[in-house]
Amino acid sequence: MEDKTSIRKRMKAILSNLSEQIYEDYSNKIAQTLYQQDEWKKSATIGITISRVPEVDTYPIIRKAWESGKRVVVPKCDPKEKVLSFRTLTDFSQLESVYFGLLEPIIEETTEMDPKEIDLLIVPGLAFTREGYRLGFGGGYYDRFLLDFTGKTISLAFPEQMIPRFPIEKFDIPVSKIITTNEIIHSYD
């Protein structure tokens, strides 16, 4: 079986070859499907990352959440402790570029949210299996966060990101639903 490092490398190459039109079209289709889900409709607080190409574009999703009166919380990484916290975002100007060009909330302009108040967490990843397992970007932040998370979890994925399998570790926690451009995959633990 292919190891995680080579899968990450291969997936990044595949995703970087998506044309801008396909990327926009896929992201829009996935977002429209997300808005139809009960998890989205019933959630008052949504945890979501600030995407960067080639991840599914989350900017329109965040705008839609604000328009719908939802509270949006975005992750802040603590590289020393290797933990995630989520902070309320009410405006894109509350973001700053940290390491690797990732955008994170500015601590002085945002407030930390208790994870128990997050109804729906949109979990990022590079590759996914139909069982809901995800291969992240390698930091392990979400794996640690998901251990105690009690809300709903959904991942958004381009069809190219769905793969048959990869090595699963004991600390890997599957998401309950994956939305792609053409299907909704339910995983049941």
Summary of the structure (lengths in Angstrom):
residues: 189
radius of gyration: 15.6
end to end distance: 22.4
largest distance: 45.4
contacts: 558
relative contact order: 0.19
helix: 34%
strand: 24%
